[in-house]
């Protein structure tokens, strides 16, 4: 799809980075303000002008257009076809975003207390809501509010018998859903 060697990083890695960098925080969907948790929420979020003076239709549009700052399409590949593939990949990148953020918070939390935690160990080290919120991952205030709302919504859904918003299988942002004390 892209010209080999046009960039040293893998396309999916750059897309993940762009999705994280352009996380919209809170979005209004059907009149309800909620944390952006799906790729469709990036499409609903308005963009702001950057330092270069560029402003796109949505955060999703920014991610897609900025990808082509890094890569060149291979000869014979239509831009529309490439954008369809990028859209499908971004759906999965956004799903992974919350899982990876959860693991990163856990690793940073323990590192600041002098304990080195591997990624594999972090999977089994739940944190409380308060512990998550003490981890400063250079999040904008709205992003921190979104993280708190995601946590609260996940708690409520799991208690009601539904799957967790974050991972879908009962694993809550703050650890196993049944063991979180608020």
Helices and strands as residue ranges (DSSP letters): H 11-21, E 26-29, E 32-35, H 39-44, H 59-70, H 79-111, H 119-122, H 129-134, H 141-159, E 171-172, E 175-176, G 177-179
